[in-house]
Amino acid sequence: MTRWFAALLVAVTITATASAQDDTIKLKLTVDKPGSLDLPIVIPLSVPKAAAMIDEVVVDVVTGADPTTVVGQLTPPGIFTESIKADGEGKVRRDLHIVLSNPCLELVVHLKQAKPQVTRFAWTDKEGEYQELKLTRSGTFTRFLRYMDRPYDTSSPAARDKSYKVFHHLYDPIGKRLVTNGGFADDNIGDPKKLLYPHHRGIMYGFNKCSYGPDLKSHADTWHCPPPPTDKKKNVPTAHVAHQKTLSTVTGPILGRHRVLLGWFGAGEKPFAIEEREMTAYNLKGGTLVEFASRLKTTDGKIRVDGDPQHAGFQFRASNDVAEKTKKLTYYLHPDGSKGEMGKERNWPQDKKMVDLPWYVMSFVLDDQRYSVCYLNHPTNPKETRFSERDYGRFGGYFQRDITADQPLVVTYRLWLQTGEMTKMQADNLYWAFALPPKAK
């Protein structure tokens, strides 16, 4: 999986000039597919150790006329690029992130600290409840993500319902309200009996059929996370997914990111897997782009993850208000350009075309505002991925995979959220910018 990506994004070594402070990286870009403008581009680089602390750089953009300049952000490699090794002794891997508004054939990166930008991301923490990612400005901020990391609590059924799995909430593009569902984990939920399908929460990842142990005879459900059975003899697939620690955070003018370590626990509250989960949000015009990446590893022996289209894989669930009030206004746009009827659904296996979709869009209504969210499935993700959609605002896909010590499960997806409706052309551009980004050498 990662070898394909490594071949696509070639690590670039800097070319030293007369002064170390004036080192530059000259890059030539090749664009195989249109659609990358005003969307993030990541270019893996190899830089001297002395440059490893730089996080903002000036980039000259050569378009054929006079060059313009933009600010680029340097970060440590993400989950999906860290397999690319540094090229050259004494070099360190960094990823360059830029957003280009005009077609470009050449970039010149000045490897020295740029003047810090006023607008930049920041993480805040409400200990014991959640972490939030905000885009800060001089005196104002916009919320992007809320990571629900409440410690696992079995002191009561209600406490467990709030804490049996972690997930990310997504805010609307102006940062005023959460557009995702939090189930029992949300504050001020009113009457819990009005919560529909509370196990579907936000931006989530899990499988209702996990098998592990000798001959894969032990089972866990990391989607519903049911409590342990009162009859200990029953082989019920109980589970919970818990935050262990935050491994890293990244902030800057273009993106904010964190990587967290999660434990996947089965019967007897024992871990059978560990996961590194990475969530990135980008500062872009016209909407909100977030990127999800995960590396799932076994703790001992083979694991099999499996499920069904409604309760496994990577999925997005809109606010409970969609299920309660506006579900008949929900519709889906598919890669073939077909626009479904409002309130209608398509699901595998009833619809055999709902397999390995590159993208698809859900359009839904909250507080009299229509939103569209585009689900982008990277081509290196596992095949066969089977997809499902519901009028109440839950959609996504799952697959079956075996995980061993030398073959962890690595996946990456993007979600784009905007107000109003989306077109097929918009979704195609988002997909190709993700699946086949510009090559640099």
C-alpha positions, 0 to 999 in steps of 0.5 A, spaced: 500 500 500 505 505 502 510 503 496 505 505 491 504 512 495 512 512 495 513 512 488 508 517 487 511 522 492 518 522 491 522 525 497 526 531 494 533 533 497 535 540 498 540 543 493 545 547 497 547 554 495 553 559 497 550 560 504 547 555 509 541 560 511 540 561 503 539 554 502 533 553 497 529 547 494 527 547 487 521 543 485 518 542 478 511 540 478 507 535 474 500 535 474 497 529 471 489 531 473 486 537 474 483 539 480 489 541 485 488 549 485 486 551 492 487 545 495 493 542 499 499 539 496 504 535 500 511 534 498 516 530 502 522 533 502 529 531 505 532 537 509 538 538 514 537 537 521 538 544 522 532 545 518 528 540 522 525 546 527 523 550 521 515 550 520 513 556 516 517 557 509 517 562 503 515 559 497 516 562 490 511 560 485 513 560 478 507 561 473 511 563 467 510 571 468 513 574 475 513 569 480 509 570 486 510 568 493 506 564 498 507 561 505 508 553 506 508 549 512 513 544 514 511 538 518 514 531 520 511 526 516 504 523 517 502 516 517 501 516 510 508 519 508 512 516 513 514 510 509 518 515 505 525 515 508 530 521 508 535 521 502 542 522 504 546 522 510 544 527 516 538 529 512 531 529 516 524 528 513 519 533 512 513 534 509 511 541 505 504 543 505 502 548 500 496 551 497 496 554 490 491 558 487 494 558 480 497 553 475 504 552 477 510 549 473 516 550 478 516 552 486 522 555 489 522 553 497 527 558 501 529 554 507 529 559 513 523 561 518 518 565 515 515 571 518 509 567 523 502 568 520 497 571 524 492 566 522 494 559 524 491 553 528 491 551 535 489 546 539 485 547 546 484 541 551 478 541 556 481 535 560 477 529 561 472 531 556 475 533 549 480 536 545 478 542 540 482 544 534 481 552 532 483 556 527 485 563 531 486 570 528 487 576 532 482 576 537 477 571 533 477 564 532 473 558 528 472 551 531 474 546 526 474 539 530 472 536 537 476 530 539 472 526 544 477 523 549 473 522 555 476 516 559 473 510 559 468 510 565 464 503 568 462 507 574 454 506 571 451 505 565 450 512 563 457 513 564 459 508 560 455 510 554 458 516 554 465 513 554 465 507 550 469 509 544 472 515 541 471 519 535 471 526 532 466 531 531 466 536 525 463 543 526 460 547 520 464 551 516 463 557 520 465 554 526 458 555 530 455 548 531 457 541 530 454 538 524 455 531 527 452 526 532 455 525 539 450 520 541 450 520 549 457 523 549 454 530 547 452 535 553 445 537 553 442 532 549 435 533 552 431 527 553 436 521 551 430 517 549 430 521 543 437 519 540 436 515 534 442 510 533 446 513 538 452 508 537 453 512 530 458 518 532 461 523 528 467 521 524 468 514 526 472 508 525 471 501 527 468 494 526 462 490 529 466 484 527 473 483 530 476 476 531 482 475 535 486 470 539 487 462 538 484 460 531 480 467 531 475 464 536 475 471 541 470 476 538 469 484 539 465 489 537 468 496 536 462 499 533 456 498 538 461 497 544 456 493 548 457 492 555 460 485 558 454 480 559 452 478 565 453 471 564 460 470 563 459 464 559 456 467 553 461 469 548 458 476 546 462 481 542 463 486 547 469 491 546 471 499 548 476 503 544 479 508 549 484 514 548 491 512 551 495 518 549 496 524 544 502 522 540 503 529 537 500 535 535 502 540 529 499 547 528 501 552 523 497 557 518 495 551 513 494 545 517 492 543 524 493 535 526 494 531 531 496 523 532 493 519 538 494 512 540 488 508 542 487 501 545 482 496 542 479 492 548 475 486 548 473 481 553 476 482 560 478 489 558 484 486 555 487 490 549 487 486 542 489 491 538 492 498 538 491 504 533 495 510 531 489 515 529 491 522 525 486 527 524 488 533 520 484 540 518 486 545 513 485 552 512 481 553 505 476 557 502 469 555 501 469 549 506 472 545 511 477 539 509 479 534 514 483 528 513 483 521 517 489 516 517 489 510 521 494 505 522 491 499 526 496 494 529 495 487 533 498 486 540 498 479 539 497 474 533 492 475 527 486 479 527 480 479 522 476 486 522 469 485 518 462 487 519 456 490 515 455 496 511 451 499 516 456 498 522 463 498 520 469 501 517 470 509 516 463 513 516 460 519 517 454 521 521 450 527 521 447 530 527 441 527 531 437 533 528 437 530 521 434 523 524 429 527 528 427 533 523 429 533 516 431 526 514 426 526 508 430 532 505 437 528 505 439 526 498 446 522 495 450 524 489 454 518 486 460 518 482 456 516 475 453 523 476 446 520 479 442 524 484 438 520 488 431 522 490 430 526 497 429 520 503 431 515 498 437 510 500 442 505 496 446 500 500 450 494 498 448 488 497 442 490 495 445 495 490 451 491 487 454 498 484 455 500 491 462 497 491 469 501 491 466 508 490 472 513 489 467 518 492 460 520 494 456 526 497 451 526 502 446 533 502 442 534 508 439 540 512 440 542 519 437 549 522 434 550 515 441 550 512 443 545 507 450 542 507 454 537 503 459 533 505 463 529 500 466 522 502 473 521 499 476 514 498 483 513 497 485 508 491 490 505 496 485 503 501 482 496 501 478 493 496 472 490 496 469 496 500 462 496 500 458 502 501 451 504 505 447 510 506 441 512 510 437 518 510 438 520 517 445 522 515 450 516 516 454 514 510 460 510 509 464 503 507 467 497 510 471 492 508 474 485 511 482 484 512 486 480 516 492 484 520 498 481 522 504 483 526 508 485 519 502 487 516 498 493 519 492 496 516 493 503 514 487 507 511 486 514 509 480 518 507 478 525 506 471 529 508 469 536 505 464 539 508 460 546 505 454 549 505 449 548 499 449 543 494 455 540 490 456 538 483 459 532 480 465 536 477 467 539 484 467 532 487 471 529 481 476 535 483 476 533 490 478 526 489 483 527 484 487 532 488 487 527 493 488 520 489 493 523 484 496 529 486 502 533 483 508 530 482 515 533 484 522 532 483 
